[in-house]
């Protein structure tokens, strides 16, 4: 219930929850992925060594 209230308040204030419709938000996300050298479709598992697996694997 509390989460729903927060979401409704944010939407009322003009913020879109869970949406990335603006080109500015998409550009920022793309820049972050490039800086991190990782795609958000990858899963990073850390243990004794870092391994990158595609979700398709």
PDB file with SEQRES, HELIX, SHEET and CRYST1 records, atoms N, CA, C and O in Angstrom:
SEQRES   1 A   57  UNK UNK UNK UNK UNK UNK UNK UNK UNK UNK UNK UNK UNK          
SEQRES   2 A   57  UNK UNK UNK UNK UNK UNK UNK UNK UNK UNK UNK UNK UNK          
SEQRES   3 A   57  UNK UNK UNK UNK UNK UNK UNK UNK UNK UNK UNK UNK UNK          
SEQRES   4 A   57  UNK UNK UNK UNK UNK UNK UNK UNK UNK UNK UNK UNK UNK          
SEQRES   5 A   57  UNK UNK UNK UNK UNK                                          
HELIX    1 AA1 UNK A    2  UNK A   12  1                                  11    
HELIX    2 AA2 UNK A   23  UNK A   36  1                                  14    
SHEET    1 AA1 2 UNK A  42  UNK A  45  0                                        
SHEET    2 AA1 2 UNK A  51  UNK A  54 -1                                        
CRYST1    1.000    1.000    1.000  90.00  90.00  90.00 P 1           1          
ATOM      1  N   UNK A   1       0.830  -1.199   0.000  1.00  0.00           N  
ATOM      2  CA  UNK A   1       0.000   0.000   0.000  1.00  0.00           C  
ATOM      3  C   UNK A   1       0.871   1.258   0.000  1.00  0.00           C  
ATOM      4  O   UNK A   1       0.604   2.205  -0.740  1.00  0.00           O  
ATOM      5  N   UNK A   2       1.907   1.259   0.829  1.00  0.00           N  
ATOM      6  CA  UNK A   2       2.797   2.414   0.933  1.00  0.00           C  
ATOM      7  C   UNK A   2       3.489   2.694  -0.406  1.00  0.00           C  
ATOM      8  O   UNK A   2       3.604   3.845  -0.825  1.00  0.00           O  
ATOM      9  N   UNK A   3       3.945   1.634  -1.067  1.00  0.00           N  
ATOM     10  CA  UNK A   3       4.616   1.798  -2.353  1.00  0.00           C  
ATOM     11  C   UNK A   3       3.672   2.417  -3.378  1.00  0.00           C  
ATOM     12  O   UNK A   3       4.069   3.297  -4.142  1.00  0.00           O  
ATOM     13  N   UNK A   4       2.430   1.958  -3.393  1.00  0.00           N  
ATOM     14  CA  UNK A   4       1.452   2.500  -4.330  1.00  0.00           C  
ATOM     15  C   UNK A   4       1.236   3.988  -4.081  1.00  0.00           C  
ATOM     16  O   UNK A   4       1.092   4.756  -5.032  1.00  0.00           O  
ATOM     17  N   UNK A   5       1.211   4.403  -2.818  1.00  0.00           N  
ATOM     18  CA  UNK A   5       1.044   5.823  -2.490  1.00  0.00           C  
ATOM     19  C   UNK A   5       2.217   6.643  -3.011  1.00  0.00           C  
ATOM     20  O   UNK A   5       2.031   7.738  -3.542  1.00  0.00           O  
ATOM     21  N   UNK A   6       3.417   6.112  -2.858  1.00  0.00           N  
ATOM     22  CA  UNK A   6       4.613   6.814  -3.338  1.00  0.00           C  
ATOM     23  C   UNK A   6       4.564   6.952  -4.857  1.00  0.00           C  
ATOM     24  O   UNK A   6       4.854   8.021  -5.394  1.00  0.00           O  
ATOM     25  N   UNK A   7       4.198   5.880  -5.547  1.00  0.00           N  
ATOM     26  CA  UNK A   7       4.121   5.915  -7.007  1.00  0.00           C  
ATOM     27  C   UNK A   7       3.084   6.930  -7.464  1.00  0.00           C  
ATOM     28  O   UNK A   7       3.336   7.709  -8.383  1.00  0.00           O  
ATOM     29  N   UNK A   8       1.920   6.924  -6.827  1.00  0.00           N  
ATOM     30  CA  UNK A   8       0.874   7.878  -7.200  1.00  0.00           C  
ATOM     31  C   UNK A   8       1.321   9.316  -6.965  1.00  0.00           C  
ATOM     32  O   UNK A   8       1.032  10.191  -7.781  1.00  0.00           O  
ATOM     33  N   UNK A   9       2.020   9.570  -5.865  1.00  0.00           N  
ATOM     34  CA  UNK A   9       2.501  10.920  -5.574  1.00  0.00           C  
ATOM     35  C   UNK A   9       3.539  11.361  -6.603  1.00  0.00           C  
ATOM     36  O   UNK A   9       3.511  12.503  -7.062  1.00  0.00           O  
ATOM     37  N   UNK A  10       4.448  10.468  -6.964  1.00  0.00           N  
ATOM     38  CA  UNK A  10       5.463  10.795  -7.966  1.00  0.00           C  
ATOM     39  C   UNK A  10       4.816  11.100  -9.313  1.00  0.00           C  
ATOM     40  O   UNK A  10       5.205  12.051  -9.991  1.00  0.00           O  
ATOM     41  N   UNK A  11       3.836  10.298  -9.699  1.00  0.00           N  
ATOM     42  CA  UNK A  11       3.165  10.533 -10.978  1.00  0.00           C  
ATOM     43  C   UNK A  11       2.384  11.838 -10.956  1.00  0.00           C  
ATOM     44  O   UNK A  11       2.316  12.540 -11.965  1.00  0.00           O  
ATOM     45  N   UNK A  12       1.799  12.163  -9.815  1.00  0.00           N  
ATOM     46  CA  UNK A  12       1.059  13.412  -9.682  1.00  0.00           C  
ATOM     47  C   UNK A  12       1.998  14.604  -9.824  1.00  0.00           C  
ATOM     48  O   UNK A  12       1.618  15.643 -10.364  1.00  0.00           O  
ATOM     49  N   UNK A  13       3.230  14.446  -9.333  1.00  0.00           N  
ATOM     50  CA  UNK A  13       4.219  15.521  -9.423  1.00  0.00           C  
ATOM     51  C   UNK A  13       4.840  15.617 -10.814  1.00  0.00           C  
ATOM     52  O   UNK A  13       5.669  16.492 -11.064  1.00  0.00           O  
ATOM     53  N   UNK A  14       4.447  14.731 -11.711  1.00  0.00           N  
ATOM     54  CA  UNK A  14       4.927  14.807 -13.088  1.00  0.00           C  
ATOM     55  C   UNK A  14       6.062  13.865 -13.410  1.00  0.00           C  
ATOM     56  O   UNK A  14       6.594  13.900 -14.520  1.00  0.00           O  
ATOM     57  N   UNK A  15       6.442  13.032 -12.476  1.00  0.00           N  
ATOM     58  CA  UNK A  15       7.512  12.074 -12.745  1.00  0.00           C  
ATOM     59  C   UNK A  15       6.894  10.784 -13.269  1.00  0.00           C  
ATOM     60  O   UNK A  15       5.825  10.367 -12.823  1.00  0.00           O  
ATOM     61  N   UNK A  16       7.577  10.163 -14.217  1.00  0.00           N  
ATOM     62  CA  UNK A  16       7.096   8.898 -14.763  1.00  0.00           C  
ATOM     63  C   UNK A  16       7.859   7.780 -14.078  1.00  0.00           C  
ATOM     64  O   UNK A  16       9.090   7.757 -14.106  1.00  0.00           O  
ATOM     65  N   UNK A  17       7.145   6.865 -13.470  1.00  0.00           N  
ATOM     66  CA  UNK A  17       7.772   5.754 -12.764  1.00  0.00           C  
ATOM     67  C   UNK A  17       7.950   4.594 -13.743  1.00  0.00           C  
ATOM     68  O   UNK A  17       6.997   4.148 -14.383  1.00  0.00           O  
ATOM     69  N   UNK A  18       9.197   4.114 -13.845  1.00  0.00           N  
ATOM     70  CA  UNK A  18       9.469   2.960 -14.691  1.00  0.00           C  
ATOM     71  C   UNK A  18       9.495   3.269 -16.177  1.00  0.00           C  
ATOM     72  O   UNK A  18       9.589   2.351 -16.992  1.00  0.00           O  
ATOM     73  N   UNK A  19       9.414   4.535 -16.550  1.00  0.00           N  
ATOM     74  CA  UNK A  19       9.401   4.885 -17.966  1.00  0.00           C  
ATOM     75  C   UNK A  19      10.677   5.573 -18.374  1.00  0.00           C  
ATOM     76  O   UNK A  19      11.233   6.370 -17.618  1.00  0.00           O  
ATOM     77  N   UNK A  20      11.139   5.272 -19.558  1.00  0.00           N  
ATOM     78  CA  UNK A  20      12.304   5.961 -20.104  1.00  0.00           C  
ATOM     79  C   UNK A  20      11.931   6.464 -21.480  1.00  0.00           C  
ATOM     80  O   UNK A  20      12.495   6.030 -22.485  1.00  0.00           O  
ATOM     81  N   UNK A  21      10.991   7.370 -21.524  1.00  0.00           N  
ATOM     82  CA  UNK A  21      10.456   7.820 -22.798  1.00  0.00           C  
ATOM     83  C   UNK A  21      11.250   8.971 -23.392  1.00  0.00           C  
ATOM     84  O   UNK A  21      11.223   9.168 -24.607  1.00  0.00           O  
ATOM     85  N   UNK A  22      11.952   9.730 -22.573  1.00  0.00           N  
ATOM     86  CA  UNK A  22      12.659  10.887 -23.095  1.00  0.00           C  
ATOM     87  C   UNK A  22      14.013  10.476 -23.658  1.00  0.00           C  
ATOM     88  O   UNK A  22      14.641   9.534 -23.175  1.00  0.00           O  
ATOM     89  N   UNK A  23      14.446  11.187 -24.672  1.00  0.00           N  
ATOM     90  CA  UNK A  23      15.732  10.870 -25.279  1.00  0.00           C  
ATOM     91  C   UNK A  23      16.873  11.168 -24.319  1.00  0.00           C  
ATOM     92  O   UNK A  23      17.916  10.517 -24.379  1.00  0.00           O  
ATOM     93  N   UNK A  24      16.690  12.148 -23.431  1.00  0.00           N  
ATOM     94  CA  UNK A  24      17.731  12.466 -22.449  1.00  0.00           C  
ATOM     95  C   UNK A  24      17.974  11.283 -21.517  1.00  0.00           C  
ATOM     96  O   UNK A  24      19.125  10.949 -21.235  1.00  0.00           O  
ATOM     97  N   UNK A  25      16.924  10.654 -21.043  1.00  0.00           N  
ATOM     98  CA  UNK A  25      17.074   9.497 -20.157  1.00  0.00           C  
ATOM     99  C   UNK A  25      17.718   8.336 -20.900  1.00  0.00           C  
ATOM    100  O   UNK A  25      18.567   7.641 -20.343  1.00  0.00           O  
ATOM    101  N   UNK A  26      17.327   8.120 -22.142  1.00  0.00           N  
ATOM    102  CA  UNK A  26      17.917   7.043 -22.931  1.00  0.00           C  
ATOM    103  C   UNK A  26      19.393   7.314 -23.188  1.00  0.00           C  
ATOM    104  O   UNK A  26      20.212   6.395 -23.157  1.00  0.00           O  
ATOM    105  N   UNK A  27      19.736   8.582 -23.444  1.00  0.00           N  
ATOM    106  CA  UNK A  27      21.129   8.945 -23.695  1.00  0.00           C  
ATOM    107  C   UNK A  27      21.980   8.721 -22.453  1.00  0.00           C  
ATOM    108  O   UNK A  27      23.088   8.191 -22.538  1.00  0.00           O  
ATOM    109  N   UNK A  28      21.453   9.130 -21.286  1.00  0.00           N  
ATOM    110  CA  UNK A  28      22.193   8.922 -20.041  1.00  0.00           C  
ATOM    111  C   UNK A  28      22.422   7.446 -19.765  1.00  0.00           C  
ATOM    112  O   UNK A  28      23.509   7.048 -19.345  1.00  0.00           O  
ATOM    113  N   UNK A  29      21.397   6.635 -20.003  1.00  0.00           N  
ATOM    114  CA  UNK A  29      21.532   5.199 -19.765  1.00  0.00           C  
ATOM    115  C   UNK A  29      22.585   4.596 -20.694  1.00  0.00           C  
ATOM    116  O   UNK A  29      23.383   3.756 -20.279  1.00  0.00           O  
ATOM    117  N   UNK A  30      22.579   5.036 -21.960  1.00  0.00           N  
ATOM    118  CA  UNK A  30      23.551   4.527 -22.916  1.00  0.00           C  
ATOM    119  C   UNK A  30      24.970   4.938 -22.518  1.00  0.00           C  
ATOM    120  O   UNK A  30      25.898   4.134 -22.613  1.00  0.00           O  
ATOM    121  N   UNK A  31      25.142   6.184 -22.073  1.00  0.00           N  
ATOM    122  CA  UNK A  31      26.465   6.638 -21.637  1.00  0.00           C  
ATOM    123  C   UNK A  31      26.948   5.838 -20.435  1.00  0.00           C  
ATOM    124  O   UNK A  31      28.124   5.482 -20.358  1.00  0.00           O  
ATOM    125  N   UNK A  32      26.054   5.554 -19.503  1.00  0.00           N  
ATOM    126  CA  UNK A  32      26.425   4.774 -18.326  1.00  0.00           C  
ATOM    127  C   UNK A  32      26.864   3.373 -18.728  1.00  0.00           C  
ATOM    128  O   UNK A  32      27.855   2.861 -18.206  1.00  0.00           O  
ATOM    129  N   UNK A  33      26.142   2.751 -19.645  1.00  0.00           N  
ATOM    130  CA  UNK A  33      26.514   1.414 -20.106  1.00  0.00           C  
ATOM    131  C   UNK A  33      27.878   1.433 -20.782  1.00  0.00           C  
ATOM    132  O   UNK A  33      28.669   0.508 -20.603  1.00  0.00           O  
ATOM    133  N   UNK A  34      28.162   2.481 -21.558  1.00  0.00           N  
ATOM    134  CA  UNK A  34      29.450   2.568 -22.239  1.00  0.00           C  
ATOM    135  C   UNK A  34      30.580   2.752 -21.234  1.00  0.00           C  
ATOM    136  O   UNK A  34      31.642   2.145 -21.377  1.00  0.00           O  
ATOM    137  N   UNK A  35      30.359   3.588 -20.217  1.00  0.00           N  
ATOM    138  CA  UNK A  35      31.393   3.809 -19.202  1.00  0.00           C  
ATOM    139  C   UNK A  35      31.658   2.539 -18.411  1.00  0.00           C  
ATOM    140  O   UNK A  35      32.801   2.248 -18.059  1.00  0.00           O  
ATOM    141  N   UNK A  36      30.612   1.788 -18.133  1.00  0.00           N  
ATOM    142  CA  UNK A  36      30.771   0.578 -17.335  1.00  0.00           C  
ATOM    143  C   UNK A  36      31.230  -0.602 -18.178  1.00  0.00           C  
ATOM    144  O   UNK A  36      31.595  -1.646 -17.638  1.00  0.00           O  
ATOM    145  N   UNK A  37      31.213  -0.443 -19.512  1.00  0.00           N  
ATOM    146  CA  UNK A  37      31.588  -1.513 -20.431  1.00  0.00           C  
ATOM    147  C   UNK A  37      30.765  -2.771 -20.162  1.00  0.00           C  
ATOM    148  O   UNK A  37      31.290  -3.884 -20.145  1.00  0.00           O  
ATOM    149  N   UNK A  38      29.478  -2.571 -19.955  1.00  0.00           N  
ATOM    150  CA  UNK A  38      28.597  -3.714 -19.734  1.00  0.00           C  
ATOM    151  C   UNK A  38      27.226  -3.361 -20.286  1.00  0.00           C  
ATOM    152  O   UNK A  38      26.790  -2.212 -20.213  1.00  0.00           O  
ATOM    153  N   UNK A  39      26.575  -4.330 -20.821  1.00  0.00           N  
ATOM    154  CA  UNK A  39      25.222  -4.150 -21.337  1.00  0.00           C  
ATOM    155  C   UNK A  39      24.252  -4.658 -20.282  1.00  0.00           C  
ATOM    156  O   UNK A  39      24.539  -5.632 -19.587  1.00  0.00           O  
ATOM    157  N   UNK A  40      23.108  -4.001 -20.163  1.00  0.00           N  
ATOM    158  CA  UNK A  40      22.181  -4.430 -19.119  1.00  0.00           C  
ATOM    159  C   UNK A  40      21.531  -5.768 -19.437  1.00  0.00           C  
ATOM    160  O   UNK A  40      20.754  -6.283 -18.633  1.00  0.00           O  
ATOM    161  N   UNK A  41      21.839  -6.338 -20.597  1.00  0.00           N  
ATOM    162  CA  UNK A  41      21.361  -7.687 -20.877  1.00  0.00           C  
ATOM    163  C   UNK A  41      22.353  -8.734 -20.383  1.00  0.00           C  
ATOM    164  O   UNK A  41      22.085  -9.933 -20.468  1.00  0.00           O  
ATOM    165  N   UNK A  42      23.493  -8.289 -19.868  1.00  0.00           N  
ATOM    166  CA  UNK A  42      24.479  -9.200 -19.286  1.00  0.00           C  
ATOM    167  C   UNK A  42      24.204  -9.376 -17.803  1.00  0.00           C  
ATOM    168  O   UNK A  42      23.640  -8.495 -17.154  1.00  0.00           O  
ATOM    169  N   UNK A  43      24.603 -10.503 -17.285  1.00  0.00           N  
ATOM    170  CA  UNK A  43      24.504 -10.756 -15.848  1.00  0.00           C  
ATOM    171  C   UNK A  43      25.925 -10.937 -15.338  1.00  0.00           C  
ATOM    172  O   UNK A  43      26.691 -11.726 -15.892  1.00  0.00           O  
ATOM    173  N   UNK A  44      26.276 -10.218 -14.295  1.00  0.00           N  
ATOM    174  CA  UNK A  44      27.607 -10.324 -13.728  1.00  0.00           C  
ATOM    175  C   UNK A  44      27.517 -11.120 -12.436  1.00  0.00           C  
ATOM    176  O   UNK A  44      26.770 -10.767 -11.523  1.00  0.00           O  
ATOM    177  N   UNK A  45      28.289 -12.198 -12.374  1.00  0.00           N  
ATOM    178  CA  UNK A  45      28.331 -13.038 -11.180  1.00  0.00           C  
ATOM    179  C   UNK A  45      29.724 -12.894 -10.599  1.00  0.00           C  
ATOM    180  O   UNK A  45      30.719 -13.139 -11.282  1.00  0.00           O  
ATOM    181  N   UNK A  46      29.796 -12.495  -9.333  1.00  0.00           N  
ATOM    182  CA  UNK A  46      31.104 -12.321  -8.721  1.00  0.00           C  
ATOM    183  C   UNK A  46      31.357 -13.430  -7.715  1.00  0.00           C  
ATOM    184  O   UNK A  46      30.487 -13.797  -6.925  1.00  0.00           O  
ATOM    185  N   UNK A  47      32.538 -13.935  -7.767  1.00  0.00           N  
ATOM    186  CA  UNK A  47      32.976 -14.951  -6.824  1.00  0.00           C  
ATOM    187  C   UNK A  47      34.480 -14.804  -6.719  1.00  0.00           C  
ATOM    188  O   UNK A  47      34.989 -13.704  -6.500  1.00  0.00           O  
ATOM    189  N   UNK A  48      35.186 -15.899  -6.876  1.00  0.00           N  
ATOM    190  CA  UNK A  48      36.640 -15.802  -6.872  1.00  0.00           C  
ATOM    191  C   UNK A  48      37.129 -15.086  -8.123  1.00  0.00           C  
ATOM    192  O   UNK A  48      38.209 -14.495  -8.125  1.00  0.00           O  
ATOM    193  N   UNK A  49      36.337 -15.140  -9.178  1.00  0.00           N  
ATOM    194  CA  UNK A  49      36.640 -14.374 -10.385  1.00  0.00           C  
ATOM    195  C   UNK A  49      35.328 -13.865 -10.970  1.00  0.00           C  
ATOM    196  O   UNK A  49      34.273 -14.468 -10.776  1.00  0.00           O  
ATOM    197  N   UNK A  50      35.408 -12.748 -11.689  1.00  0.00           N  
ATOM    198  CA  UNK A  50      34.218 -12.152 -12.292  1.00  0.00           C  
ATOM    199  C   UNK A  50      33.935 -12.826 -13.626  1.00  0.00           C  
ATOM    200  O   UNK A  50      34.837 -12.993 -14.448  1.00  0.00           O  
ATOM    201  N   UNK A  51      32.698 -13.207 -13.836  1.00  0.00           N  
ATOM    202  CA  UNK A  51      32.282 -13.889 -15.063  1.00  0.00           C  
ATOM    203  C   UNK A  51      31.110 -13.148 -15.670  1.00  0.00           C  
ATOM    204  O   UNK A  51      30.180 -12.762 -14.962  1.00  0.00           O  
ATOM    205  N   UNK A  52      31.147 -12.948 -16.972  1.00  0.00           N  
ATOM    206  CA  UNK A  52      30.048 -12.282 -17.664  1.00  0.00           C  
ATOM    207  C   UNK A  52      29.361 -13.303 -18.567  1.00  0.00           C  
ATOM    208  O   UNK A  52      29.999 -13.920 -19.421  1.00  0.00           O  
ATOM    209  N   UNK A  53      28.056 -13.473 -18.369  1.00  0.00           N  
ATOM    210  CA  UNK A  53      27.275 -14.414 -19.164  1.00  0.00           C  
ATOM    211  C   UNK A  53      26.143 -13.678 -19.845  1.00  0.00           C  
ATOM    212  O   UNK A  53      25.516 -12.798 -19.255  1.00  0.00           O  
ATOM    213  N   UNK A  54      25.884 -14.039 -21.084  1.00  0.00           N  
ATOM    214  CA  UNK A  54      24.723 -13.500 -21.769  1.00  0.00           C  
ATOM    215  C   UNK A  54      23.483 -14.182 -21.219  1.00  0.00           C  
ATOM    216  O   UNK A  54      23.549 -15.333 -20.788  1.00  0.00           O  
ATOM    217  N   UNK A  55      22.357 -13.490 -21.229  1.00  0.00           N  
ATOM    218  CA  UNK A  55      21.119 -14.109 -20.744  1.00  0.00           C  
ATOM    219  C   UNK A  55      20.711 -15.279 -21.626  1.00  0.00           C  
ATOM    220  O   UNK A  55      19.966 -16.157 -21.190  1.00  0.00           O  
ATOM    221  N   UNK A  56      21.187 -15.295 -22.846  1.00  0.00           N  
ATOM    222  CA  UNK A  56      20.843 -16.384 -23.761  1.00  0.00           C  
ATOM    223  C   UNK A  56      21.572 -17.669 -23.404  1.00  0.00           C  
ATOM    224  O   UNK A  56      21.163 -18.749 -23.830  1.00  0.00           O  
ATOM    225  N   UNK A  57      22.645 -17.569 -22.629  1.00  0.00           N  
ATOM    226  CA  UNK A  57      23.450 -18.756 -22.326  1.00  0.00           C  
ATOM    227  C   UNK A  57      22.832 -19.570 -21.235  1.00  0.00           C  
ATOM    228  O   UNK A  57      23.377 -20.605 -20.852  1.00  0.00           O  
TER     229      UNK A  57                                                      
END                                                                             
